[in-house]
């Protein structure tokens, strides 16, 4: 059965295959093509096909599923696009035919460029009627506290939120990026009083963020003994009340301590702000403006921008009063010890949400009051289809209370649009204790480390136009990739060593992979017209075929990420694809190949570079284009050896690093390969391969004392020994030869 797909038939080229398979299976199975289409899913590994179909998912009784799978496979007609399906139990595995796939995918990527993987139709309110416009999402992320440094505790919200904003834009949504600053509340009163007591105008002008942070930590240190004493007396009061004792004098003592405490003065200052005291607000505005200026500089380094800088202070009092009034009129709120609360424990369905405090005894508003008012505002101003809050898991209860209270107030239309994107915390940091690590300092330290690594290769370093900027980009990549390497909900321990490591799947490795592809492009020196005219049927090697299969799945990965909402979904794909690239370079050489083969391979590599570039930018990274030095490890075969034989079970990382060739009496060459191990008990290895021009191996034992490794090269193969272990190194036919 013939089918001639073109790249323009679908935003996702694999949908062509889904449609094709569905149309062929429908008459065989008696099921609708639509049902089959919806149940065709991607596979985890290529040995299981490119698409898979679980026969039971088509409402086939489990006992009949295996027989039906065999029957349907046998009846499947010949196709220009796919092989006859392979039966695996109750599953059908569909393998795409290589040549049609290459001719579809590679030109599609080269034509669409940055748009490959995006699907603007997903963001339409009505796909059948684009005139109804795009769906709109308001995403609230980062939200640092005013006048305090932007530290790594805020980093997760910023990275995850920036990624999700990019993701939904790629899916055609209208995205409003909103930074809801923590610029209101008692803590600001604490900071303002701290500046009056401890502040220095000179230090404020020189380093506003650092100075405000220092006095914030100091005021907390001063107030701790007061708070400890008050707590102790309240514990005694509770015990005395329980025993029926007279507590009049004790209550007076506690009241006197509270009235002159640092925290009470902070509450009073904040109350002045809420009442519109101009002197208090002038101080607030000054600190807020200084903070935003610093934040913008940091965000620009992270490739993040905002459409709106809002904050708790921007929620009008009228909106908060309306929220309190509606709570009262609906019977949801009640008075409790002078404060206003919503008791969600009364309803069995919401019992686990506890009691939510709406307004304090002194009449001050709380987060919940402002968040209800802010939700009103966002709906009125932006008319969104989705309201996303990218906030740490520590605030899960607060947001659950907010969404449920909005629903109970009769605003289910708002509540249904709200979503909490939760994430675990970076461990080992605390603003109040002063043990925080500032993001600007982190980025500086990591950037300096990257700069040192780049300088180890003088030749490549000199090729970089702006090495300091490149090092900064690498450092930022290292920090961001570390943060995105696991699922959002998993926290991680802050570690500079971990984020600067070149072992395994790291940010610098990802940048190196992109820079290497750019380097191949420069050396190939082929035009866009050359690539467009390439004969892609020449991509016969399994490395090339599997790379095309990987590239074809990128639009599916993007679409799946809309469901998982996890940066690691994209990151895992990129690392898998770059590992495939690393193992392909020796097999699919460009420079020195026949002209037509060179064009075909270069078209494939350019398509791979484009997908890698698209994926990195989706994550919020800035891909670099020049080599980054010689110490970035990669999943690659050591030059001249079969990489699978080099300690695969020991999770070895291997890299051909500046392989040097030299002539000895006109008949042999030496290729130096550095192999780095992830195992802490295994040393780095330097392998020396000596090859005669006749193809035989020059038998020599080379002792590398500084690495604690001995390498024996013999005419029947090679072995290395380290820590008492041996692994075979199988020579490859394309080893370096020098005539």
Secondary structure as the mmCIF struct_conf table of DSSP 4:
data_model
#
loop_
_struct_conf.conf_type_id
_struct_conf.id
_struct_conf.beg_label_comp_id
_struct_conf.beg_label_asym_id
_struct_conf.beg_label_seq_id
_struct_conf.end_label_comp_id
_struct_conf.end_label_asym_id
_struct_conf.end_label_seq_id
HELX_RH_3T_P HELX_RH_3T_P1 UNK A 7 UNK A 9
BEND BEND1 UNK A 11 UNK A 12
TURN_TY1_P TURN_TY1_P1 UNK A 13 UNK A 13
HELX_RH_AL_P HELX_RH_AL_P1 UNK A 14 UNK A 29
TURN_TY1_P TURN_TY1_P2 UNK A 30 UNK A 30
BEND BEND2 UNK A 31 UNK A 31
HELX_RH_AL_P HELX_RH_AL_P2 UNK A 33 UNK A 39
STRN STRN1 UNK A 40 UNK A 42
BEND BEND3 UNK A 44 UNK A 45
HELX_RH_3T_P HELX_RH_3T_P2 UNK A 46 UNK A 48
BEND BEND4 UNK A 50 UNK A 50
STRN STRN2 UNK A 51 UNK A 54
HELX_RH_3T_P HELX_RH_3T_P3 UNK A 55 UNK A 58
TURN_TY1_P TURN_TY1_P3 UNK A 59 UNK A 59
HELX_RH_AL_P HELX_RH_AL_P3 UNK A 62 UNK A 75
HELX_LH_PP_P HELX_LH_PP_P1 UNK A 76 UNK A 78
BEND BEND5 UNK A 80 UNK A 81
STRN STRN3 UNK A 82 UNK A 82
HELX_LH_PP_P HELX_LH_PP_P2 UNK A 83 UNK A 85
STRN STRN4 UNK A 86 UNK A 88
TURN_TY1_P TURN_TY1_P4 UNK A 89 UNK A 90
STRN STRN5 UNK A 91 UNK A 94
STRN STRN6 UNK A 96 UNK A 96
HELX_RH_AL_P HELX_RH_AL_P4 UNK A 98 UNK A 112
HELX_RH_3T_P HELX_RH_3T_P4 UNK A 113 UNK A 115
TURN_TY1_P TURN_TY1_P5 UNK A 116 UNK A 117
HELX_RH_3T_P HELX_RH_3T_P5 UNK A 120 UNK A 123
STRN STRN7 UNK A 124 UNK A 124
BEND BEND6 UNK A 125 UNK A 125
TURN_TY1_P TURN_TY1_P6 UNK A 127 UNK A 128
HELX_RH_3T_P HELX_RH_3T_P6 UNK A 130 UNK A 132
STRN STRN8 UNK A 134 UNK A 134
STRN STRN9 UNK A 136 UNK A 140
HELX_LH_PP_P HELX_LH_PP_P3 UNK A 144 UNK A 144
STRN STRN10 UNK A 145 UNK A 145
TURN_TY1_P TURN_TY1_P7 UNK A 146 UNK A 147
BEND BEND7 UNK A 148 UNK A 148
STRN STRN11 UNK A 151 UNK A 151
HELX_RH_AL_P HELX_RH_AL_P5 UNK A 152 UNK A 170
TURN_TY1_P TURN_TY1_P8 UNK A 171 UNK A 172
STRN STRN12 UNK A 174 UNK A 181
STRN STRN13 UNK A 182 UNK A 182
BEND BEND8 UNK A 185 UNK A 185
HELX_RH_AL_P HELX_RH_AL_P6 UNK A 186 UNK A 198
HELX_RH_AL_P HELX_RH_AL_P7 UNK A 201 UNK A 206
HELX_RH_AL_P HELX_RH_AL_P8 UNK A 208 UNK A 242
TURN_TY1_P TURN_TY1_P9 UNK A 243 UNK A 244
HELX_RH_AL_P HELX_RH_AL_P9 UNK A 248 UNK A 259
TURN_TY1_P TURN_TY1_P10 UNK A 260 UNK A 260
BEND BEND9 UNK A 261 UNK A 261
HELX_RH_AL_P HELX_RH_AL_P10 UNK A 262 UNK A 274
TURN_TY1_P TURN_TY1_P11 UNK A 275 UNK A 276
HELX_RH_AL_P HELX_RH_AL_P11 UNK A 278 UNK A 301
TURN_TY1_P TURN_TY1_P12 UNK A 302 UNK A 303
BEND BEND10 UNK A 307 UNK A 307
STRN STRN14 UNK A 308 UNK A 311
HELX_RH_3T_P HELX_RH_3T_P7 UNK A 312 UNK A 314
BEND BEND11 UNK A 315 UNK A 315
HELX_RH_AL_P HELX_RH_AL_P12 UNK A 317 UNK A 329
TURN_TY1_P TURN_TY1_P13 UNK A 330 UNK A 331
STRN STRN15 UNK A 333 UNK A 336
TURN_TY1_P TURN_TY1_P14 UNK A 337 UNK A 338
STRN STRN16 UNK A 339 UNK A 343
HELX_RH_3T_P HELX_RH_3T_P8 UNK A 344 UNK A 346
BEND BEND12 UNK A 347 UNK A 347
TURN_TY1_P TURN_TY1_P15 UNK A 348 UNK A 350
HELX_RH_3T_P HELX_RH_3T_P9 UNK A 351 UNK A 353
STRN STRN17 UNK A 355 UNK A 359
TURN_TY1_P TURN_TY1_P16 UNK A 361 UNK A 362
STRN STRN18 UNK A 365 UNK A 365
HELX_RH_AL_P HELX_RH_AL_P13 UNK A 367 UNK A 382
BEND BEND13 UNK A 385 UNK A 385
STRN STRN19 UNK A 386 UNK A 390
HELX_RH_3T_P HELX_RH_3T_P10 UNK A 393 UNK A 395
HELX_RH_AL_P HELX_RH_AL_P14 UNK A 396 UNK A 408
TURN_TY1_P TURN_TY1_P17 UNK A 409 UNK A 410
HELX_RH_AL_P HELX_RH_AL_P15 UNK A 412 UNK A 415
TURN_TY1_P TURN_TY1_P18 UNK A 416 UNK A 417
STRN STRN20 UNK A 418 UNK A 421
HELX_LH_PP_P HELX_LH_PP_P4 UNK A 424 UNK A 425
STRN STRN21 UNK A 426 UNK A 427
BEND BEND14 UNK A 428 UNK A 428
TURN_TY1_P TURN_TY1_P19 UNK A 431 UNK A 434
STRN STRN22 UNK A 438 UNK A 438
HELX_RH_AL_P HELX_RH_AL_P16 UNK A 439 UNK A 455
TURN_TY1_P TURN_TY1_P20 UNK A 456 UNK A 456
BEND BEND15 UNK A 457 UNK A 457
HELX_RH_AL_P HELX_RH_AL_P17 UNK A 458 UNK A 463
TURN_TY1_P TURN_TY1_P21 UNK A 465 UNK A 466
HELX_RH_AL_P HELX_RH_AL_P18 UNK A 467 UNK A 484
BEND BEND16 UNK A 485 UNK A 486
TURN_TY1_P TURN_TY1_P22 UNK A 488 UNK A 489
STRN STRN23 UNK A 492 UNK A 493
HELX_RH_AL_P HELX_RH_AL_P19 UNK A 496 UNK A 500
BEND BEND17 UNK A 503 UNK A 505
HELX_RH_AL_P HELX_RH_AL_P20 UNK A 507 UNK A 524
TURN_TY1_P TURN_TY1_P23 UNK A 525 UNK A 525
HELX_RH_AL_P HELX_RH_AL_P21 UNK A 528 UNK A 532
TURN_TY1_P TURN_TY1_P24 UNK A 533 UNK A 533
HELX_RH_3T_P HELX_RH_3T_P11 UNK A 536 UNK A 538
BEND BEND18 UNK A 541 UNK A 541
HELX_RH_AL_P HELX_RH_AL_P22 UNK A 542 UNK A 552
TURN_TY1_P TURN_TY1_P25 UNK A 553 UNK A 553
HELX_RH_AL_P HELX_RH_AL_P23 UNK A 554 UNK A 564
HELX_RH_AL_P HELX_RH_AL_P24 UNK A 567 UNK A 584
TURN_TY1_P TURN_TY1_P26 UNK A 585 UNK A 587
BEND BEND19 UNK A 588 UNK A 588
TURN_TY1_P TURN_TY1_P27 UNK A 591 UNK A 592
BEND BEND20 UNK A 593 UNK A 593
HELX_RH_AL_P HELX_RH_AL_P25 UNK A 595 UNK A 619
TURN_TY1_P TURN_TY1_P28 UNK A 620 UNK A 620
BEND BEND21 UNK A 626 UNK A 626
BEND BEND22 UNK A 630 UNK A 630
STRN STRN24 UNK A 635 UNK A 635
HELX_LH_PP_P HELX_LH_PP_P5 UNK A 637 UNK A 638
TURN_TY1_P TURN_TY1_P29 UNK A 639 UNK A 640
STRN STRN25 UNK A 641 UNK A 641
HELX_RH_3T_P HELX_RH_3T_P12 UNK A 643 UNK A 645
TURN_TY1_P TURN_TY1_P30 UNK A 646 UNK A 647
HELX_RH_3T_P HELX_RH_3T_P13 UNK A 648 UNK A 650
TURN_TY1_P TURN_TY1_P31 UNK A 651 UNK A 651
STRN STRN26 UNK A 652 UNK A 655
BEND BEND23 UNK A 658 UNK A 658
BEND BEND24 UNK A 664 UNK A 664
TURN_TY1_P TURN_TY1_P32 UNK A 665 UNK A 666
BEND BEND25 UNK A 667 UNK A 667
STRN STRN27 UNK A 668 UNK A 677
BEND BEND26 UNK A 678 UNK A 678
TURN_TY1_P TURN_TY1_P33 UNK A 680 UNK A 681
BEND BEND27 UNK A 682 UNK A 682
STRN STRN28 UNK A 685 UNK A 692
TURN_TY1_P TURN_TY1_P34 UNK A 693 UNK A 694
BEND BEND28 UNK A 695 UNK A 695
STRN STRN29 UNK A 697 UNK A 697
STRN STRN30 UNK A 700 UNK A 704
HELX_RH_3T_P HELX_RH_3T_P14 UNK A 705 UNK A 707
TURN_TY1_P TURN_TY1_P35 UNK A 708 UNK A 708
STRN STRN31 UNK A 709 UNK A 714
TURN_TY1_P TURN_TY1_P36 UNK A 715 UNK A 716
STRN STRN32 UNK A 717 UNK A 722
TURN_TY1_P TURN_TY1_P37 UNK A 723 UNK A 724
STRN STRN33 UNK A 725 UNK A 729
STRN STRN34 UNK A 731 UNK A 731
TURN_TY1_P TURN_TY1_P38 UNK A 733 UNK A 734
#
